[in-house]
């Protein structure tokens, strides 16, 4: 595709390594560059974002039946992973603790997809989701349709998205290395980085399904 010709992963790696180091995130030189991307189309990304939005409502104590009906009414059922189908079979409070934690972290992917769609410009390695997110998405509690949101959803520049993924990949290495050695840095938050990187990986590589994305560093 034409946009892949403008994306040079090796050059992006070199540029981001220097940039991150200058900002106190000391990544190693021999961390490899990423594979050339094969972007998903905006509709697929928007639908994945809407599924995330729906599942996150379980954490907010929305009734399962309302969430299921909203997903069905908006023709999103085919986008549910096996885990997500299982989440909808039980009340949030009855799910295993790890499932509850996983659902809680869905909000970070929603925030990242919103950045990918150009709805905000505040995707960081260490700061949480802002309250403004609620104004960017359909209100499920009011049964607002996802159709208009999905149709309007457009990607910001593909080079910019890929560069951001590369930054998160390298920052993830730094965050994980710090975690393993007991070091601390206010520049990064490992959990935030992991969840946001996953949404970027999903966007940049259409061969990955959501539940099979590797977050190796």
Backbone as JSON Lines, residues from 0, in Angstrom:
{"i":0,"aa":"X","n":[0.85,-1.21,0.0],"ca":[0.0,0.0,0.0],"c":[0.89,1.25,0.0]}
{"i":1,"aa":"X","n":[0.32,2.33,-0.5],"ca":[1.12,3.56,-0.63],"c":[1.65,4.06,0.68]}
{"i":2,"aa":"X","n":[0.86,3.92,1.76],"ca":[1.31,4.51,3.02],"c":[2.45,3.72,3.64]}
{"i":3,"aa":"X","n":[2.57,2.43,3.32],"ca":[3.69,1.65,3.84],"c":[5.02,2.12,3.26]}
{"i":4,"aa":"X","n":[5.0,2.69,2.06],"ca":[6.24,3.15,1.45],"c":[6.86,4.3,2.24]}
{"i":5,"aa":"X","n":[6.07,5.01,2.97],"ca":[6.57,6.15,3.74],"c":[7.04,5.73,5.14]}
{"i":6,"aa":"X","n":[6.73,4.53,5.53],"ca":[7.07,4.07,6.88],"c":[8.32,3.21,6.81]}
{"i":7,"aa":"X","n":[9.38,3.68,7.44],"ca":[10.66,2.99,7.45],"c":[10.99,2.6,8.89]}
{"i":8,"aa":"X","n":[10.62,1.38,9.29],"ca":[10.74,0.98,10.7],"c":[12.14,1.16,11.28]}
{"i":9,"aa":"X","n":[13.18,0.91,10.51],"ca":[14.54,1.02,11.05],"c":[14.88,2.47,11.4]}
{"i":10,"aa":"X","n":[14.45,3.4,10.52],"ca":[14.69,4.81,10.79],"c":[13.86,5.29,11.98]}
{"i":11,"aa":"X","n":[12.63,4.8,12.08],"ca":[11.76,5.17,13.19],"c":[12.34,4.67,14.51]}
{"i":12,"aa":"X","n":[12.87,3.44,14.51],"ca":[13.52,2.91,15.7],"c":[14.66,3.82,16.15]}
{"i":13,"aa":"X","n":[15.52,4.2,15.22],"ca":[16.67,5.03,15.56],"c":[16.23,6.39,16.12]}
{"i":14,"aa":"X","n":[15.25,6.97,15.47],"ca":[14.75,8.29,15.89],"c":[14.11,8.22,17.28]}
{"i":15,"aa":"X","n":[13.29,7.18,17.5],"ca":[12.61,7.06,18.79],"c":[13.55,6.7,19.92]}
{"i":16,"aa":"X","n":[14.57,5.89,19.62],"ca":[15.54,5.54,20.65],"c":[16.22,6.79,21.18]}
{"i":17,"aa":"X","n":[16.63,7.67,20.28],"ca":[17.27,8.92,20.69],"c":[16.29,9.81,21.46]}
{"i":18,"aa":"X","n":[15.05,9.89,20.96],"ca":[14.05,10.73,21.6],"c":[13.74,10.25,23.01]}
{"i":19,"aa":"X","n":[13.52,8.96,23.17],"ca":[13.18,8.42,24.48],"c":[14.33,8.6,25.46]}
{"i":20,"aa":"X","n":[15.54,8.35,25.0],"ca":[16.7,8.53,25.88],"c":[16.82,9.98,26.35]}
{"i":21,"aa":"X","n":[16.54,10.9,25.45],"ca":[16.63,12.32,25.83],"c":[15.58,12.7,26.85]}
{"i":22,"aa":"X","n":[14.53,11.87,26.96],"ca":[13.46,12.11,27.93],"c":[13.55,11.21,29.16]}
{"i":23,"aa":"X","n":[14.72,10.59,29.36],"ca":[14.93,9.81,30.57],"c":[14.44,8.37,30.51]}
{"i":24,"aa":"X","n":[14.11,7.88,29.3],"ca":[13.68,6.49,29.13],"c":[14.8,5.78,28.37]}
{"i":25,"aa":"X","n":[15.65,5.07,29.11],"ca":[16.91,4.57,28.56],"c":[16.72,3.2,27.92]}
{"i":26,"aa":"X","n":[16.34,3.18,26.65],"ca":[16.11,1.92,25.94],"c":[17.41,1.44,25.3]}
{"i":27,"aa":"X","n":[17.51,0.12,25.12],"ca":[18.73,-0.47,24.58],"c":[18.77,-0.35,23.06]}
{"i":28,"aa":"X","n":[19.98,-0.23,22.55],"ca":[20.18,-0.03,21.11],"c":[19.78,-1.27,20.31]}
{"i":29,"aa":"X","n":[20.04,-2.47,20.85],"ca":[19.8,-3.67,20.05],"c":[18.36,-4.19,20.11]}
{"i":30,"aa":"X","n":[17.46,-3.44,20.74],"ca":[16.04,-3.8,20.65],"c":[15.63,-3.67,19.18]}
{"i":31,"aa":"X","n":[15.06,-4.72,18.58],"ca":[14.84,-4.71,17.12],"c":[13.81,-3.67,16.67]}
{"i":32,"aa":"X","n":[13.86,-3.38,15.39],"ca":[12.81,-2.52,14.83],"c":[11.59,-3.37,14.52]}
{"i":33,"aa":"X","n":[10.43,-2.73,14.44],"ca":[9.17,-3.44,14.24],"c":[8.98,-3.84,12.78]}
{"i":34,"aa":"X","n":[8.15,-4.86,12.58],"ca":[7.78,-5.26,11.22],"c":[6.99,-4.14,10.55]}
{"i":35,"aa":"X","n":[7.08,-4.09,9.24],"ca":[6.27,-3.11,8.5],"c":[4.79,-3.36,8.77]}
{"i":36,"aa":"X","n":[4.01,-2.31,8.94],"ca":[2.61,-2.48,9.34],"c":[1.69,-2.87,8.2]}
{"i":37,"aa":"X","n":[0.54,-3.42,8.59],"ca":[-0.55,-3.73,7.65],"c":[-1.83,-3.3,8.35]}
{"i":38,"aa":"X","n":[-2.17,-2.04,8.21],"ca":[-3.2,-1.41,9.04],"c":[-4.6,-2.0,8.84]}
{"i":39,"aa":"X","n":[-5.31,-2.09,9.94],"ca":[-6.74,-2.41,9.87],"c":[-7.49,-1.19,9.33]}
{"i":40,"aa":"X","n":[-8.66,-1.46,8.78],"ca":[-9.44,-0.32,8.31],"c":[-10.18,0.32,9.48]}
{"i":41,"aa":"X","n":[-10.55,1.59,9.35],"ca":[-11.15,2.32,10.45],"c":[-12.41,1.67,11.02]}
{"i":42,"aa":"X","n":[-13.22,1.07,10.17],"ca":[-14.47,0.46,10.66],"c":[-14.18,-0.67,11.65]}
{"i":43,"aa":"X","n":[-13.2,-1.51,11.34],"ca":[-12.84,-2.6,12.24],"c":[-12.35,-2.08,13.58]}
{"i":44,"aa":"X","n":[-11.54,-1.04,13.52],"ca":[-10.99,-0.47,14.75],"c":[-12.1,0.15,15.58]}
{"i":45,"aa":"X","n":[-13.0,0.88,14.93],"ca":[-14.11,1.51,15.64],"c":[-15.0,0.46,16.29]}
{"i":46,"aa":"X","n":[-15.23,-0.65,15.6],"ca":[-16.07,-1.71,16.19],"c":[-15.39,-2.37,17.37]}
{"i":47,"aa":"X","n":[-14.08,-2.58,17.28],"ca":[-13.35,-3.13,18.43],"c":[-13.43,-2.15,19.61]}
{"i":48,"aa":"X","n":[-13.32,-0.87,19.33],"ca":[-13.44,0.15,20.37],"c":[-14.81,0.11,21.02]}
{"i":49,"aa":"X","n":[-15.86,-0.08,20.22],"ca":[-17.22,-0.13,20.75],"c":[-17.44,-1.38,21.6]}
{"i":50,"aa":"X","n":[-16.85,-2.5,21.21],"ca":[-16.93,-3.7,22.04],"c":[-16.24,-3.44,23.38]}
{"i":51,"aa":"X","n":[-15.08,-2.82,23.32],"ca":[-14.38,-2.48,24.56],"c":[-15.24,-1.57,25.44]}
{"i":52,"aa":"X","n":[-15.85,-0.59,24.81],"ca":[-16.71,0.34,25.55],"c":[-17.85,-0.41,26.24]}
{"i":53,"aa":"X","n":[-18.45,-1.35,25.52],"ca":[-19.57,-2.11,26.08],"c":[-19.13,-2.99,27.24]}
{"i":54,"aa":"X","n":[-18.03,-3.72,27.05],"ca":[-17.56,-4.61,28.1],"c":[-17.14,-3.82,29.34]}
{"i":55,"aa":"X","n":[-16.55,-2.65,29.14],"ca":[-16.12,-1.83,30.29],"c":[-17.3,-1.41,31.15]}
{"i":56,"aa":"X","n":[-18.5,-1.34,30.54],"ca":[-19.69,-0.97,31.33],"c":[-19.96,-1.98,32.45]}
{"i":57,"aa":"X","n":[-19.47,-3.22,32.29],"ca":[-19.65,-4.21,33.36],"c":[-18.94,-3.75,34.63]}
{"i":58,"aa":"X","n":[-17.74,-3.18,34.46],"ca":[-17.02,-2.62,35.61],"c":[-17.82,-1.5,36.25]}
{"i":59,"aa":"X","n":[-18.57,-0.75,35.44],"ca":[-19.39,0.35,35.95],"c":[-20.73,-0.13,36.47]}
{"i":60,"aa":"X","n":[-20.88,-1.46,36.59],"ca":[-22.05,-2.11,37.18],"c":[-23.29,-2.02,36.31]}
{"i":61,"aa":"X","n":[-23.12,-1.91,35.02],"ca":[-24.26,-1.96,34.11],"c":[-24.77,-3.41,34.04]}
{"i":62,"aa":"X","n":[-26.09,-3.6,33.96],"ca":[-26.64,-4.96,33.87],"c":[-26.2,-5.69,32.6]}
{"i":63,"aa":"X","n":[-25.86,-6.95,32.75],"ca":[-25.38,-7.73,31.61],"c":[-26.36,-7.73,30.44]}
{"i":64,"aa":"X","n":[-27.65,-7.86,30.74],"ca":[-28.65,-7.95,29.68],"c":[-28.7,-6.68,28.84]}
{"i":65,"aa":"X","n":[-28.51,-5.55,29.47],"ca":[-28.51,-4.28,28.73],"c":[-27.29,-4.21,27.81]}
{"i":66,"aa":"X","n":[-26.14,-4.65,28.33],"ca":[-24.92,-4.63,27.52],"c":[-25.05,-5.6,26.35]}
{"i":67,"aa":"X","n":[-25.54,-6.79,26.61],"ca":[-25.72,-7.77,25.55],"c":[-26.65,-7.26,24.46]}
{"i":68,"aa":"X","n":[-27.76,-6.65,24.88],"ca":[-28.72,-6.14,23.91],"c":[-28.11,-5.02,23.08]}
{"i":69,"aa":"X","n":[-27.34,-4.13,23.71],"ca":[-26.71,-3.03,22.97],"c":[-25.73,-3.59,21.95]}
{"i":70,"aa":"X","n":[-24.96,-4.59,22.32],"ca":[-24.02,-5.22,21.41],"c":[-24.76,-5.85,20.23]}
{"i":71,"aa":"X","n":[-25.84,-6.56,20.52],"ca":[-26.62,-7.2,19.45],"c":[-27.28,-6.16,18.55]}
{"i":72,"aa":"X","n":[-27.88,-5.13,19.15],"ca":[-28.57,-4.1,18.37],"c":[-27.62,-3.36,17.43]}
{"i":73,"aa":"X","n":[-26.36,-3.26,17.84],"ca":[-25.37,-2.55,17.03],"c":[-24.51,-3.49,16.17]}
{"i":74,"aa":"X","n":[-24.96,-4.75,16.07],"ca":[-24.34,-5.74,15.2],"c":[-22.84,-5.89,15.48]}
{"i":75,"aa":"X","n":[-22.53,-6.02,16.77],"ca":[-21.14,-6.15,17.21],"c":[-20.83,-7.53,17.77]}
{"i":76,"aa":"X","n":[-21.8,-8.43,17.77],"ca":[-21.62,-9.74,18.4],"c":[-20.46,-10.52,17.81]}
{"i":77,"aa":"X","n":[-20.27,-10.39,16.5],"ca":[-19.2,-11.14,15.83],"c":[-17.81,-10.66,16.24]}
{"i":78,"aa":"X","n":[-17.74,-9.5,16.88],"ca":[-16.45,-8.95,17.29],"c":[-16.07,-9.35,18.71]}
{"i":79,"aa":"X","n":[-16.95,-10.04,19.41],"ca":[-16.65,-10.48,20.77],"c":[-15.63,-11.61,20.75]}
{"i":80,"aa":"X","n":[-14.65,-11.54,21.64],"ca":[-13.73,-12.65,21.82],"c":[-14.39,-13.71,22.7]}
{"i":81,"aa":"X","n":[-13.78,-14.87,22.79],"ca":[-14.33,-15.92,23.66],"c":[-14.38,-15.48,25.11]}
{"i":82,"aa":"X","n":[-13.35,-14.76,25.55],"ca":[-13.36,-14.24,26.93],"c":[-14.49,-13.25,27.14]}
{"i":83,"aa":"X","n":[-14.71,-12.39,26.17],"ca":[-15.76,-11.37,26.31],"c":[-17.14,-12.01,26.35]}
{"i":84,"aa":"X","n":[-17.34,-13.04,25.57],"ca":[-18.62,-13.77,25.63],"c":[-18.82,-14.37,27.03]}
{"i":85,"aa":"X","n":[-17.73,-14.85,27.59],"ca":[-17.8,-15.43,28.94],"c":[-18.09,-14.36,29.99]}
{"i":86,"aa":"X","n":[-17.47,-13.19,29.84],"ca":[-17.73,-12.1,30.78],"c":[-19.22,-11.78,30.86]}
{"i":87,"aa":"X","n":[-19.88,-11.86,29.71],"ca":[-21.3,-11.47,29.64],"c":[-22.23,-12.53,30.22]}
{"i":88,"aa":"X","n":[-21.68,-13.68,30.55],"ca":[-22.52,-14.75,31.11],"c":[-22.68,-14.64,32.62]}
{"i":89,"aa":"X","n":[-21.87,-13.79,33.27],"ca":[-21.91,-13.66,34.73],"c":[-21.95,-12.2,35.13]}
{"i":90,"aa":"X","n":[-22.44,-11.93,36.31],"ca":[-22.33,-10.59,36.86],"c":[-20.86,-10.28,37.13]}
{"i":91,"aa":"X","n":[-20.49,-9.02,36.98],"ca":[-19.1,-8.62,37.17],"c":[-18.56,-9.1,38.52]}
{"i":92,"aa":"X","n":[-19.36,-8.94,39.57],"ca":[-18.92,-9.29,40.91],"c":[-18.68,-10.8,41.07]}
{"i":93,"aa":"X","n":[-19.28,-11.59,40.2],"ca":[-19.14,-13.05,40.3],"c":[-17.98,-13.6,39.46]}
{"i":94,"aa":"X","n":[-17.38,-12.74,38.65],"ca":[-16.27,-13.18,37.82],"c":[-15.01,-13.38,38.66]}
{"i":95,"aa":"X","n":[-14.09,-14.24,38.22],"ca":[-12.8,-14.36,38.91],"c":[-12.1,-13.0,38.98]}
{"i":96,"aa":"X","n":[-11.28,-12.83,40.0],"ca":[-10.63,-11.54,40.22],"c":[-9.81,-11.08,39.0]}
{"i":97,"aa":"X","n":[-9.12,-12.0,38.35],"ca":[-8.31,-11.6,37.2],"c":[-9.18,-11.09,36.06]}
{"i":98,"aa":"X","n":[-10.35,-11.69,35.85],"ca":[-11.28,-11.2,34.84],"c":[-11.73,-9.78,35.17]}
{"i":99,"aa":"X","n":[-12.03,-9.54,36.43],"ca":[-12.44,-8.2,36.84],"c":[-11.34,-7.18,36.57]}
{"i":100,"aa":"X","n":[-10.11,-7.56,36.87],"ca":[-8.97,-6.67,36.62],"c":[-8.82,-6.41,35.12]}
{"i":101,"aa":"X","n":[-8.94,-7.47,34.32],"ca":[-8.8,-7.31,32.87],"c":[-9.86,-6.36,32.32]}
{"i":102,"aa":"X","n":[-11.09,-6.48,32.8],"ca":[-12.17,-5.61,32.34],"c":[-11.92,-4.16,32.76]}
{"i":103,"aa":"X","n":[-11.42,-3.97,33.97],"ca":[-11.1,-2.62,34.44],"c":[-10.11,-1.94,33.49]}
{"i":104,"aa":"X","n":[-9.11,-2.68,33.03],"ca":[-8.06,-2.09,32.19],"c":[-8.53,-1.84,30.76]}
{"i":105,"aa":"X","n":[-9.71,-2.29,30.4],"ca":[-10.24,-2.01,29.05],"c":[-10.28,-0.52,28.75]}
{"i":106,"aa":"X","n":[-10.44,0.29,29.78],"ca":[-10.57,1.73,29.55],"c":[-9.32,2.31,28.9]}
{"i":107,"aa":"X","n":[-8.16,1.7,29.16],"ca":[-6.93,2.21,28.55],"c":[-6.92,1.97,27.04]}
{"i":108,"aa":"X","n":[-7.44,0.84,26.61],"ca":[-7.53,0.6,25.16],"c":[-8.53,1.55,24.52]}
{"i":109,"aa":"X","n":[-9.65,1.81,25.2],"ca":[-10.64,2.75,24.67],"c":[-10.0,4.12,24.47]}
{"i":110,"aa":"X","n":[-9.23,4.56,25.46],"ca":[-8.54,5.86,25.39],"c":[-7.54,5.87,24.22]}
{"i":111,"aa":"X","n":[-6.88,4.75,24.02],"ca":[-5.9,4.66,22.93],"c":[-6.59,4.68,21.57]}
{"i":112,"aa":"X","n":[-7.67,3.93,21.43],"ca":[-8.41,3.95,20.18],"c":[-8.95,5.35,19.89]}
{"i":113,"aa":"X","n":[-9.34,6.07,20.94],"ca":[-9.8,7.45,20.75],"c":[-8.67,8.32,20.22]}
{"i":114,"aa":"X","n":[-7.45,8.1,20.71],"ca":[-6.29,8.83,20.17],"c":[-6.06,8.44,18.71]}
{"i":115,"aa":"X","n":[-6.12,7.16,18.42],"ca":[-5.91,6.66,17.05],"c":[-6.92,7.31,16.1]}
{"i":116,"aa":"X","n":[-8.13,7.55,16.6],"ca":[-9.16,8.19,15.79],"c":[-9.11,9.71,15.81]}
{"i":117,"aa":"X","n":[-8.06,10.27,16.42],"ca":[-7.89,11.72,16.43],"c":[-8.83,12.46,17.35]}
{"i":118,"aa":"X","n":[-9.4,11.77,18.33],"ca":[-10.36,12.41,19.24],"c":[-9.7,13.14,20.4]}
{"i":119,"aa":"X","n":[-8.43,12.87,20.63],"ca":[-7.65,13.62,21.61],"c":[-6.17,13.45,21.27]}
{"i":120,"aa":"X","n":[-5.31,14.21,21.95],"ca":[-3.88,14.2,21.65],"c":[-3.03,13.95,22.89]}
{"i":121,"aa":"X","n":[-3.54,13.15,23.82],"ca":[-2.88,13.01,25.12],"c":[-2.58,11.55,25.45]}
{"i":122,"aa":"X","n":[-1.88,10.89,24.56],"ca":[-1.51,9.5,24.8],"c":[-0.1,9.46,25.37]}
{"i":123,"aa":"X","n":[0.01,9.14,26.64],"ca":[1.29,9.19,27.35],"c":[1.67,7.8,27.86]}
{"i":124,"aa":"X","n":[2.85,7.72,28.46],"ca":[3.32,6.48,29.06],"c":[2.96,6.37,30.55]}
{"i":125,"aa":"X","n":[2.43,7.44,31.12],"ca":[2.35,7.44,32.59],"c":[1.16,8.17,33.2]}
{"i":126,"aa":"X","n":[0.27,8.7,32.37],"ca":[-0.9,9.4,32.94],"c":[-2.18,8.7,32.51]}
{"i":127,"aa":"X","n":[-3.14,8.67,33.41],"ca":[-4.36,7.9,33.18],"c":[-5.33,8.54,32.2]}
{"i":128,"aa":"X","n":[-6.45,7.88,32.06],"ca":[-7.51,8.32,31.16],"c":[-8.2,9.55,31.74]}
{"i":129,"aa":"X","n":[-8.51,10.51,30.89],"ca":[-9.16,11.73,31.34],"c":[-10.68,11.61,31.27]}
{"i":130,"aa":"X","n":[-11.35,12.4,32.09],"ca":[-12.82,12.36,32.16],"c":[-13.46,12.71,30.82]}
{"i":131,"aa":"X","n":[-12.73,13.43,29.98],"ca":[-13.27,13.85,28.68],"c":[-13.62,12.67,27.79]}
{"i":132,"aa":"X","n":[-13.12,11.48,28.1],"ca":[-13.4,10.31,27.25],"c":[-14.9,10.07,27.13]}
{"i":133,"aa":"X","n":[-15.64,10.31,28.2],"ca":[-17.08,10.04,28.19],"c":[-17.81,10.85,27.11]}
{"i":134,"aa":"X","n":[-17.28,12.0,26.78],"ca":[-17.93,12.85,25.77],"c":[-17.55,12.45,24.34]}
{"i":135,"aa":"X","n":[-16.62,11.52,24.2],"ca":[-16.13,11.13,22.88],"c":[-16.84,9.9,22.32]}
{"i":136,"aa":"X","n":[-17.62,9.21,23.14],"ca":[-18.17,7.92,22.75],"c":[-19.69,7.89,22.94]}
{"i":137,"aa":"X","n":[-20.38,6.95,22.28],"ca":[-21.82,6.81,22.51],"c":[-22.12,6.5,23.97]}
{"i":138,"aa":"X","n":[-23.25,6.99,24.45],"ca":[-23.64,6.75,25.85],"c":[-24.55,5.52,25.88]}
{"i":139,"aa":"X","n":[-23.98,4.43,26.32],"ca":[-24.72,3.17,26.33],"c":[-25.88,3.23,27.3]}
{"i":140,"aa":"X","n":[-25.68,3.94,28.42],"ca":[-26.76,4.04,29.41],"c":[-27.99,4.75,28.86]}
{"i":141,"aa":"X","n":[-27.8,5.53,27.77],"ca":[-28.92,6.2,27.1],"c":[-29.3,5.48,25.81]}
{"i":142,"aa":"X","n":[-28.7,4.31,25.62],"ca":[-28.96,3.47,24.45],"c":[-28.65,4.2,23.14]}
{"i":143,"aa":"X","n":[-27.62,5.04,23.16],"ca":[-27.21,5.71,21.92],"c":[-26.58,4.71,20.97]}
{"i":144,"aa":"X","n":[-26.92,4.81,19.73],"ca":[-26.41,3.89,18.71],"c":[-24.93,4.12,18.45]}
{"i":145,"aa":"X","n":[-24.23,3.05,18.07],"ca":[-22.82,3.15,17.69],"c":[-22.65,3.43,16.2]}
{"i":146,"aa":"X","n":[-23.72,3.37,15.43],"ca":[-23.62,3.45,13.97],"c":[-22.96,4.73,13.5]}
{"i":147,"aa":"X","n":[-23.4,5.87,14.02],"ca":[-22.85,7.14,13.58],"c":[-21.38,7.26,13.96]}
{"i":148,"aa":"X","n":[-21.04,6.81,15.16],"ca":[-19.65,6.86,15.61],"c":[-18.76,6.05,14.68]}
{"i":149,"aa":"X","n":[-19.2,4.84,14.37],"ca":[-18.4,3.94,13.52],"c":[-18.22,4.52,12.12]}
{"i":150,"aa":"X","n":[-19.28,5.09,11.56],"ca":[-19.21,5.66,10.21],"c":[-18.26,6.86,10.14]}
{"i":151,"aa":"X","n":[-18.22,7.64,11.22],"ca":[-17.4,8.86,11.23],"c":[-15.95,8.61,11.63]}
{"i":152,"aa":"X","n":[-15.68,7.45,12.19],"ca":[-14.35,7.17,12.74],"c":[-13.3,7.14,11.64]}
{"i":153,"aa":"X","n":[-12.29,7.98,11.77],"ca":[-11.19,8.05,10.8],"c":[-9.87,7.94,11.55]}
{"i":154,"aa":"X","n":[-8.89,7.33,10.9],"ca":[-7.57,7.22,11.52],"c":[-6.78,8.51,11.36]}
{"i":155,"aa":"X","n":[-6.04,8.88,12.4],"ca":[-5.05,9.93,12.22],"c":[-3.95,9.37,11.29]}
{"i":156,"aa":"X","n":[-2.93,10.12,10.98],"ca":[-1.92,9.67,10.02],"c":[-1.3,8.34,10.4]}
{"i":157,"aa":"X","n":[-1.2,7.44,9.42],"ca":[-0.68,6.11,9.71],"c":[0.77,6.14,10.18]}
{"i":158,"aa":"X","n":[1.57,7.03,9.63],"ca":[2.95,7.16,10.08],"c":[2.98,7.56,11.56]}
{"i":159,"aa":"X","n":[2.12,8.48,11.94],"ca":[2.06,8.92,13.33],"c":[1.65,7.78,14.26]}
{"i":160,"aa":"X","n":[0.69,6.97,13.82],"ca":[0.25,5.82,14.64],"c":[1.39,4.82,14.8]}
{"i":161,"aa":"X","n":[2.08,4.51,13.7],"ca":[3.17,3.54,13.77],"c":[4.32,4.06,14.62]}
{"i":162,"aa":"X","n":[4.62,5.32,14.51],"ca":[5.67,5.91,15.35],"c":[5.3,5.81,16.83]}
{"i":163,"aa":"X","n":[4.02,6.0,17.13],"ca":[3.58,5.9,18.52],"c":[3.7,4.46,19.0]}
{"i":164,"aa":"X","n":[3.32,3.49,18.18],"ca":[3.49,2.09,18.55],"c":[4.95,1.79,18.84]}
{"i":165,"aa":"X","n":[5.83,2.26,17.99],"ca":[7.26,2.03,18.19],"c":[7.74,2.62,19.51]}
{"i":166,"aa":"X","n":[7.27,3.8,19.84],"ca":[7.63,4.41,21.13],"c":[7.13,3.56,22.29]}
{"i":167,"aa":"X","n":[5.91,3.09,22.19],"ca":[5.35,2.28,23.28],"c":[6.08,0.95,23.4]}
{"i":168,"aa":"X","n":[6.47,0.38,22.28],"ca":[7.23,-0.87,22.3],"c":[8.55,-0.68,23.05]}
{"i":169,"aa":"X","n":[9.24,0.4,22.77],"ca":[10.54,0.66,23.42],"c":[10.36,1.08,24.88]}
{"i":170,"aa":"X","n":[9.35,1.87,25.15],"ca":[9.07,2.25,26.54],"c":[8.64,1.03,27.36]}
{"i":171,"aa":"X","n":[7.96,0.08,26.7],"ca":[7.55,-1.15,27.37],"c":[8.77,-1.94,27.83]}
{"i":172,"aa":"X","n":[9.78,-2.0,26.99],"ca":[11.02,-2.69,27.39],"c":[11.6,-2.03,28.64]}
{"i":173,"aa":"X","n":[11.68,-0.72,28.64],"ca":[12.24,0.04,29.78],"c":[11.4,-0.21,31.04]}
{"i":174,"aa":"X","n":[10.09,-0.16,30.89],"ca":[9.2,-0.35,32.04],"c":[9.34,-1.76,32.6]}
{"i":175,"aa":"X","n":[9.42,-2.74,31.71],"ca":[9.54,-4.13,32.17],"c":[10.91,-4.37,32.82]}
{"i":176,"aa":"X","n":[11.96,-3.8,32.26],"ca":[13.29,-3.93,32.85],"c":[13.32,-3.32,34.25]}
{"i":177,"aa":"X","n":[12.69,-2.17,34.39],"ca":[12.62,-1.53,35.72],"c":[11.85,-2.41,36.7]}
{"i":178,"aa":"X","n":[10.77,-3.0,36.22],"ca":[9.95,-3.85,37.08],"c":[10.74,-5.07,37.55]}
{"i":179,"aa":"X","n":[11.52,-5.65,36.67],"ca":[12.29,-6.85,37.0],"c":[13.44,-6.55,37.95]}
{"i":180,"aa":"X","n":[13.98,-5.34,37.89],"ca":[15.13,-4.99,38.72],"c":[14.76,-4.14,39.94]}
{"i":181,"aa":"X","n":[13.47,-3.87,40.08],"ca":[13.02,-3.1,41.24],"c":[13.3,-1.61,41.16]}
{"i":182,"aa":"X","n":[13.63,-1.12,39.97],"ca":[13.87,0.31,39.8],"c":[12.54,1.03,39.58]}
{"i":183,"aa":"X","n":[12.55,2.32,39.85],"ca":[11.34,3.12,39.66],"c":[11.64,4.31,38.75]}
{"i":184,"aa":"X","n":[10.62,4.7,38.0],"ca":[10.73,5.9,37.17],"c":[9.35,6.52,37.05]}
{"i":185,"aa":"X","n":[9.28,7.82,37.24],"ca":[7.99,8.5,37.1],"c":[7.65,8.77,35.64]}
{"i":186,"aa":"X","n":[8.53,8.32,34.74],"ca":[8.31,8.53,33.3],"c":[7.35,7.49,32.71]}
{"i":187,"aa":"X","n":[7.19,6.36,33.41],"ca":[6.46,5.25,32.8],"c":[5.56,4.57,33.83]}
{"i":188,"aa":"X","n":[4.51,3.92,33.33],"ca":[3.64,3.06,34.13],"c":[3.45,1.79,33.32]}
{"i":189,"aa":"X","n":[3.94,0.66,33.83],"ca":[3.97,-0.58,33.06],"c":[2.57,-1.0,32.62]}
{"i":190,"aa":"X","n":[1.59,-0.95,33.5],"ca":[0.23,-1.38,33.16],"c":[-0.39,-0.51,32.07]}
{"i":191,"aa":"X","n":[-0.22,0.79,32.21],"ca":[-0.75,1.71,31.2],"c":[-0.09,1.45,29.85]}
{"i":192,"aa":"X","n":[1.21,1.28,29.84],"ca":[1.94,1.05,28.59],"c":[1.47,-0.23,27.92]}
{"i":193,"aa":"X","n":[1.31,-1.31,28.69],"ca":[0.89,-2.59,28.11],"c":[-0.47,-2.49,27.43]}
{"i":194,"aa":"X","n":[-1.44,-1.89,28.12],"ca":[-2.79,-1.82,27.58],"c":[-2.86,-0.92,26.35]}
{"i":195,"aa":"X","n":[-2.14,0.18,26.38],"ca":[-2.17,1.11,25.25],"c":[-1.4,0.52,24.06]}
{"i":196,"aa":"X","n":[-0.31,-0.14,24.34],"ca":[0.45,-0.77,23.25],"c":[-0.41,-1.81,22.54]}
{"i":197,"aa":"X","n":[-1.2,-2.56,23.28],"ca":[-2.02,-3.6,22.67],"c":[-2.98,-3.03,21.64]}
{"i":198,"aa":"X","n":[-3.6,-1.91,21.96],"ca":[-4.52,-1.27,21.02],"c":[-3.78,-0.76,19.78]}
{"i":199,"aa":"X","n":[-2.56,-0.27,19.97],"ca":[-1.75,0.18,18.84],"c":[-1.34,-0.99,17.96]}
{"i":200,"aa":"X","n":[-0.97,-2.11,18.59],"ca":[-0.61,-3.32,17.82],"c":[-1.81,-3.79,16.99]}
{"i":201,"aa":"X","n":[-2.98,-3.8,17.61],"ca":[-4.2,-4.24,16.91],"c":[-4.46,-3.38,15.69]}
{"i":202,"aa":"X","n":[-4.21,-2.09,15.81],"ca":[-4.44,-1.16,14.72],"c":[-3.44,-1.35,13.58]}
{"i":203,"aa":"X","n":[-2.18,-1.54,13.94],"ca":[-1.11,-1.57,12.95],"c":[-0.95,-2.91,12.23]}
{"i":204,"aa":"X","n":[-1.47,-3.98,12.82],"ca":[-1.26,-5.31,12.23],"c":[-2.59,-6.04,12.11]}
{"i":205,"aa":"X","n":[-3.16,-6.06,10.92],"ca":[-4.5,-6.64,10.76],"c":[-4.51,-8.16,10.84]}
{"i":206,"aa":"X","n":[-3.34,-8.78,10.9],"ca":[-3.29,-10.24,11.03],"c":[-3.47,-10.69,12.48]}
{"i":207,"aa":"X","n":[-3.41,-9.76,13.43],"ca":[-3.56,-10.11,14.84],"c":[-5.01,-10.01,15.28]}
{"i":208,"aa":"X","n":[-5.53,-11.04,15.92],"ca":[-6.81,-10.93,16.6],"c":[-6.56,-10.39,18.0]}
{"i":209,"aa":"X","n":[-7.57,-9.76,18.57],"ca":[-7.38,-9.08,19.85],"c":[-6.82,-10.01,20.93]}
{"i":210,"aa":"X","n":[-7.37,-11.21,21.01],"ca":[-6.99,-12.09,22.11],"c":[-5.71,-12.89,21.84]}
{"i":211,"aa":"X","n":[-5.03,-12.6,20.72],"ca":[-3.79,-13.32,20.43],"c":[-2.62,-12.38,20.18]}
{"i":212,"aa":"X","n":[-2.75,-11.12,20.58],"ca":[-1.68,-10.15,20.38],"c":[-0.57,-10.41,21.4]}
{"i":213,"aa":"X","n":[0.64,-10.54,20.91],"ca":[1.8,-10.73,21.78],"c":[2.36,-9.38,22.2]}
{"i":214,"aa":"X","n":[2.72,-9.26,23.47],"ca":[3.33,-8.04,23.96],"c":[4.77,-8.29,24.38]}
{"i":215,"aa":"X","n":[5.47,-9.1,23.59],"ca":[6.87,-9.38,23.86],"c":[7.7,-8.11,23.71]}
{"i":216,"aa":"X","n":[8.82,-8.07,24.43],"ca":[9.77,-6.98,24.24],"c":[11.16,-7.58,24.01]}
